[in-house]
């Protein structure tokens, strides 16, 4: 792996214009920060002196001009050491040149530098291990070797978030010794990613990484980058060769497990640095031409074997299918006859059951009719008996009522001599005579008479006679019987 350097001069224009996506983070002098990474003070001073000498006057004016130039140069050269500015997306760690005090400057904004040594870091950056232009003009892909001996160059990227707290930022410089992004990238990130890729390649063959276990490879690499690489051991196992179908002995690496079944890991260099990795991506697996041809040949052989096996299985399946179809045809014919037999049996049983049900219904109807006739006769008998009892009760009631009425009338007559009936008769007779008297014909002219009186009885005399006659006829006494005296009260 080559050591990362500044881009050569032919990339100077791209670097200065910002077109290069691979930004270089490194500690540099304030002059470089102020005038750019390619500012050469000696060359620029020489140019300035040449211009001054070409227009240099004489005498006191010359001395004043020299002093003026010296002041300008002093201001230009000392200015970048007096102040600095924390831009967005970066933070600074400064060291006092006299006391050695370390000061983190995490917030964006200007500050007094006072000739301090400045270490600049990005807040967040992308770590590239690619061979394309995305990571710069050089090939930064990582070489790995799978357990079948096949070599491969792997390209990818990973997002790096730097420490967020003052103490973690200071510890990254003081305890871990990373003075800038370049040293962090080459001494920490690159070894961690490279070792994780190389250790993960030991767990599978190039063919498996090409197809079968590509996703597993990504998971294994990312787990070891975040948590530390596995402690491994060799495992000898018997496997079936996918081409020949023979059983072969294969030695492979596997992770060592502790008593709880957890993978034992080596120390993780990223631990306690405050650095967080994310968005890990493997972009390319660049196998050599020989490995590519070998993988293609294996794939072709496996496909041929699988095709042959599939054809053999198809032939076996066709034979089984033909035999099954023949058996199915025999069983179909047999069961068709069985179905006819069963249908005839079911039909006969059905007709017999229908006849039995019909006869049963007739018997039930006859029994029901008989029961209804008996019930009707019984009800008629009961009704006749009830009517007879009612007639007897009516007779006895009438007799009792007649006897009671006769006795009542007898007692009434005995008590008052049938006074009420006699009075009603007398009233009726008088009403008849009164009506007759009222409607009698009286002559309009009467001759004679005594003393001028009418010869016709007046109404009162006539009615008195009739009343006396009626009383006599009815033997009715108008006297009120004397009431017996009430007993004396003691």
Residue pairs with C-beta under 8 A, 6 or more apart in sequence:
1 140
1 142
1 190
1 194
2 138
3 186
4 138
4 140
4 182
4 185
4 186
6 24
6 37
7 14
7 15
7 20
7 24
7 136
7 137
11 20
11 137
12 38
14 20
15 24
15 37
16 36
16 38
20 136
21 133
21 134
21 135
21 136
22 128
22 135
22 136
23 122
23 125
24 181
24 182
25 90
25 120
25 121
25 122
25 125
25 180
25 181
25 182
26 120
26 180
26 181
26 182
27 117
27 118
27 119
27 120
27 179
27 180
28 37
29 80
30 80
30 81
30 84
30 113
30 118
31 39
31 41
31 77
31 80
32 39
33 80
33 84
34 79
34 80
41 77
45 73
48 69
48 73
52 65
52 69
56 62
56 65
57 65
80 113
81 113
81 114
81 115
82 112
82 113
82 114
82 115
83 110
83 111
83 112
83 113
84 92
84 110
84 111
84 113
84 118
85 109
85 110
85 111
86 92
86 105
86 106
86 107
86 108
86 109
86 110
86 111
87 108
88 108
89 122
89 123
89 124
90 120
90 121
90 122
90 123
91 104
91 105
91 106
91 120
91 121
91 123
91 162
91 169
92 104
92 105
92 111
92 118
92 119
92 120
92 121
93 102
93 103
93 104
93 105
93 118
93 119
93 120
93 121
93 169
93 170
93 173
94 102
94 103
94 105
94 111
94 113
94 116
94 117
94 118
94 119
95 101
95 102
95 103
95 116
95 117
95 119
96 103
96 114
96 116
97 115
97 116
97 117
102 170
102 173
102 174
103 116
104 166
104 169
104 170
105 111
106 164
106 166
106 169
119 173
119 179
119 180
120 180
120 181
121 162
121 169
121 172
121 180
121 181
121 184
122 162
122 181
123 161
123 162
124 159
124 160
124 161
124 162
125 159
125 160
125 162
125 181
126 157
126 158
126 159
126 160
127 157
127 158
127 159
127 160
127 185
127 189
127 190
127 193
128 134
128 135
128 136
128 140
128 157
129 135
129 140
129 141
129 142
129 154
129 155
129 156
129 157
129 158
129 190
129 193
129 194
130 140
130 141
130 155
130 156
130 157
130 283
130 284
131 139
131 140
131 141
131 153
131 155
131 284
131 286
132 155
134 157
135 157
140 155
141 153
141 154
141 155
141 284
141 286
142 153
142 154
142 155
142 193
142 194
142 197
142 198
143 151
143 152
143 153
144 151
144 152
144 153
144 154
144 197
144 198
144 200
144 201
145 151
145 152
145 198
145 201
146 152
146 201
146 202
146 204
146 205
146 206
146 208
146 209
147 201
147 202
147 203
147 204
147 205
147 251
147 252
147 253
148 205
148 206
148 207
150 205
150 206
150 287
150 288
150 291
150 294
151 287
151 288
151 291
152 201
152 206
152 209
152 285
152 286
152 287
152 288
152 291
153 284
153 286
154 197
154 282
154 284
154 285
154 286
155 282
155 283
155 284
155 286
156 280
156 281
156 282
156 283
156 284
157 279
157 280
157 281
157 283
158 189
158 193
158 225
158 277
158 278
158 279
158 280
158 281
159 277
159 278
159 279
159 280
160 189
160 275
160 276
160 277
161 275
161 276
161 277
161 278
162 169
162 172
162 274
162 275
163 169
163 171
163 172
163 273
163 274
163 275
164 274
165 274
168 273
168 274
169 274
171 272
171 273
171 274
172 178
172 184
172 273
172 274
172 275
173 179
176 188
176 273
177 183
178 184
178 187
178 188
188 269
188 270
188 273
188 275
191 269
192 225
192 268
192 269
192 270
193 225
195 224
195 229
196 221
196 224
196 225
196 229
197 221
199 224
199 229
199 230
199 232
200 217
200 220
200 221
200 224
201 209
201 217
202 232
202 252
202 253
203 217
203 220
203 252
203 253
203 254
204 213
204 216
204 217
206 287
206 291
206 294
206 295
207 295
207 298
207 299
209 217
209 285
210 285
210 287
210 295
211 299
217 282
218 280
218 282
221 280
221 282
222 280
224 230
224 265
225 270
225 277
225 280
226 268
226 270
226 277
227 265
227 268
228 265
228 266
228 267
228 268
228 271
229 265
229 266
230 255
230 256
230 263
230 264
230 265
230 266
231 255
231 256
231 263
231 264
231 265
231 266
232 253
232 254
232 255
232 256
233 253
233 254
233 256
234 251
234 252
234 253
235 251
235 252
235 253
235 254
236 249
236 250
236 251
237 249
237 250
237 252
238 247
238 248
238 249
238 250
239 247
239 248
239 250
240 246
240 247
240 248
241 247
241 248
242 298
242 302
242 305
243 298
243 301
243 302
243 305
245 305
255 263
255 264
256 263
256 264
257 263
257 264
258 264
270 277
287 295
412 418
412 420
413 421
419 476
422 474
422 476
423 476
425 470
425 474
426 467
426 470
426 471
426 474
426 476
429 466
429 470
430 463
430 466
430 467
430 470
433 462
433 463
433 466
434 463
437 459
437 462
437 463
442 456
446 454
446 455
446 456
448 455
449 455
457 465
470 476
471 478
